[in-house]
Amino acid sequence: MHMFATPEQFAASNKANIETLLTLANTAFASAERLAALNLNTARSILEDSVANTKALLTVKDAQEFINLQTSLAQPLVEKAVAYARNVYEITSQSQEEVSKLLEGQVAELNKGVASALDKAAKSAPAGSDVAVAAVKSAIAAANSAYDSMSKAAKQVAEIAEANVAAATNATVKAVSTGTKTTAKKAA
């Protein structure tokens, strides 16, 4: 009563596994490419801003002008840092989402395969083994339910984290904006 997979089944399984690995590799490379482009653009922007800021600082004639200039340069710097962090977070979140979808698909395919094999085994099993088959099906259903619960909880945690990141970055930008305005008023 052993069930042996045919060479065609092995070949199909191997092909599916290779396609999954290629998809994962492509996702990783795409994310790395996006991060590299973001880092390169950010480095270029920082260099350009540094040159412009240095030129502006070299034209300062007194302490009051220096304070006002420094204050006006602070907010754009913080806003760019926050934008950079948001972009990194977005890239990593999208990558994680793609990998999660791929894994969910793999789990669904695995479940189909196990259910199919279990049904075939049940048809050729000796009389009275239906209790064992029902127990295995119940265990699989419980495992699937636990996986679904964990997946939903992970998605909720990600949504909460995203909301917290957005709130924190907005608060940071507002705090810097308020601080620079207060410093400018005190200096005036």
Sequence and secondary structure as in RCSB ss.txt:
>XXXX:A:sequence
MHMFATPEQFAASNKANIETLLTLANTAFASAERLAALNLNTARSILEDSVANTKALLTVKDAQEFINLQTSLAQ
PLVEKAVAYARNVYEITSQSQEEVSKLLEGQVAELNKGVASALDKAAKSAPAGSDVAVAAVKSAIAAANSAYDSM
SKAAKQVAEIAEANVAAATNATVKAVSTGTKTTAKKAA
>XXXX:A:secstr
      HHHHHHHHHHHHHHHHHHHHHHHHHHHHHHHHHHHHHHHHHHHHHHHHHHHHT  SHHHHHHHHHHHHH
HHHHHHHHHHHHHHHHHHHHHHHHHHHHHHHHHHHHHHHHHHHHHHHHHS TTTHHHHHHHHHHHHHHHHHHHHH
HHHHHHHHHHHHHHHHHHHHHHHHHHHHHHHHHHHHH 
